[in-house]
């Protein structure tokens, strides 16, 4: 399976990713946990999790992401739930594999600092799976682009450190579509390999995503075309707030 994806990467062909998993599970009516957000859905609502994956496949995604974002061992350790995260991870991967054939890629997401992001990336690369890195950015008051919620770490510094690790793909993700173009220019300053985008839209008030002022599918397509033309982006999808309708429009416009 990954050979097919790799051939597309090498040919600089367009690859359609999925959209948000957690916020789409929420949108389908699954209650979010006050501590572990969407993670418990792997156990309590596996059919809904699978239906989310299937909705993206039907919309045109050729890459889907298992519902493991919120099953971090660091989080579960801090909550005294060490025994749970392995079970939830196993369930997440089984559900995803049931929707599509096999696990092929390690995706490290929401990397946004100059320390943990590097450690996590190195650990992912040591699995010998192809590793796709997702870096998140935000703009602070002095107009600097920094790691998401990390005003002490310039986005450019994160990119420099990640590039040194030579991942298979670098994505700008969980970043406002309104600053993604600026982040892409920084990535392209140091990286000649495959680049993807999957922005977020809306806001988060724990434990729920707020679907307010979410970018329209048409506007996301418009921006994605700009990213393709200006920064040679070839992977397109969405993060929190972005759903199957967005992915369907991306597929129709870009393929």
N, C-alpha and C positions, 0 to 999 in steps of 0.2 A: 504493500500500500504506500509506504513512504517513498518508494522509488518513483511512483507516479507524481507525488508532490514535488520531489526533488527535481524531476525532469522539468516540471513547470517553473520551478525557481531558476534553474539553469537557463531556461529559454526566455526568462523574464515575461512569462505569461501571467495573466491575471488569475489570482486565487481568491475565491470568496470564502471568508471565514464566517463563523456564526456571530450572533449578537450576544447580549447579556444572558447569563444563565440564572443567576440568583434573582435579579429583579423580574425576570419573566416568570419564574416560579411563584414569586409574590403576586404578580399580576394575575396569575391563574387562581388566586385565592388561598394559597398555602400560607398559614401564619408564620411570620418570621420570629426566630428565637431572640430574646433580649440579649443573649450572650454569644451565641454561635450563629446568628443570622440564618442563612439558608442551609446550613450544613445538615441539620436534623431531617430535612426533607428527603435525604437519601434513604432514611429508615422509615419515616412516617408517610411519605407520599412518593414512593419510587415510580409509580405510574405517571405522575405529573412530571417528574424529572425527565423520564423517558420521552414523554410527549413534547417537552420543550426541545429536546435534541431533535426529535423527528420533525418538528415545525421548522427548524432551521434547515434541515436536510431538504425538506420539501420546498423551501424558499430558494434553495440554490447553493447552500453551504457545502463545501467539500472537506472542511475541517471543522470538527466540533470539539468543545472543551468539556471535560468531565467536571462535575460539580464538586470540586475540591478546593476552591479558593478559600472557603471559610473553615477548612479542616486543618489548619496549621497546627503542628504539634506544639509550637510555642504558645499559641492561644489556649489549646486544650490543657497543656501542662499548668498554665497559670490559673486555670479554673478547676484544677484537680480532676480532670477528665481524661487522663492519659490512656485509659483502656478503651475510650470511645473513638478517638480519631482514626485509629487503624481500621476499625470496623466501618466507619463512615466513608473513609477513603476507598476501601475495598468495594463497598456497595456502589459508590459513585462511578468507579471504573467499570464495574460489571454492567451498570445501567447504560453507560455510554457505549460499551462494547456490544450490548444488545441492540443498540440503535444503529451502529455502524461497525465495520469489521476491524476490530483490534486497536490496541494502543500503540502509537508509532512515534509520538513526539513528546518531549518534556517541555512544558511551557512555564517559564518563570515570569510571574506577573506583578504589577504594581511595585516595581523596583524604583526606589526614590531617594536613596541616600548613598553615601560613599563608603559605607562599611558593610552592613548586612546585605545590601544588594549584591556586593561582590562575592561575599561568602556563599550566598544562596546560588548565585550563578555558577560558581566553581563546583559546588556540590552537584548541581544539575548536570553539568558537563561531565563529571566523573561517572555518571550512569552509563556513558557511552551511547545514549540516545541522542538524536538530533535535538538541539536545544534552541528554542525560540525565546528571546528575551523581550519582555514588555516593560518599557520605562515610562513613568508617569511624571507629568510636569504641571506646574501652575505658575502664574505670574503674581508677584508681590508688589507692594505699593511703590517701590522705587523702580518699577518696570523691569526688574530682573526676572529671568526665567529660572526657577529652582525646582528641586524635587518636590513632588506632591506632599504638602504638609511638612516639608523640611526646608524652611527658609534659610537654614545655615549651610545648605549644600546646593551649589549651582548645578543646574541641569547639564551644562557643558562638562563639568567635572565628572559627573556620573557616566556620561557618554564615553568620555576618554577612557575610563577604567573598564567599562563593558567591552569596548572595541578591542582592547588588549587581549580579551579572553577568546576572541574569534568564535562567537556563536554562529549558528546556521542562519538566523534571521534576527534583526532588531526591529521591534515594533514600538511605535508611540501609541500608548493605550491609556485608558482611564484618564484622559486629558480632554479639556474642553475643545470642541472643534474650532473654537475661535482663536486658539493659540497653537493648534497643532501644526499649522504651516511654519511657524517660527521654530518650533521644536524640531521639525523635519530638516530645516536648513542647518541646524546645529549637528544633527545626526549625519547628514550628508557631507559635512565638513571633514568628518573623520572616517566614514564608513562607506565602502563601495559595494557592499554586499546587498542582499535582498532586504527591503524595508516594507513594513506594513503599518496600517493605521486601524485602530478600533477605539474611537473616542467614546466618552460618556456624555450624557445629557440629562439634566434634571438636578436633583439634590438629595442628600441623605440625612434623615433624622432617625437615628437608631430606634428600632431595628428596621425601619421601612424606607424604601426609596420613594421619593416624592416626584411623581410624573407631572411636573409643572415646567412649562417653557421648554419642553423636549423638542429638539430639532426635528423638523419634518423629514420624511424620507426623501423628498425632492431636494431639499436644501443640503442634506447629507450627500446626495449624489453630486450636486454641484460642487461642493467642497472637495469631494473625493476625486473628481476629474481634475480639479486644480492641483491637488497633491500629486496625482499621477503625472501631470504635465510638468510641474515645477520641480518635483523631487524624485521622480522615477519610482514612485510607490507602485508595488504590484500585488500587495495583499490588502484586502479591504474587509472590514467587519465592524462590530460595535461592542461596546462595553455597557456598563450600567445605563438603563433607560432606553437602550436601542433594541428593537424587537424584530420579529420575522418580516414585518412589512418593510422595514428599512433594508433588510438583507435582500428581499425580493427585488426592490428597486435598484439596489446596487448591482445585482446580477443582471437584470434586464438592461441596465445602462452601460455596463462595463464589459460584458461578454458578447 
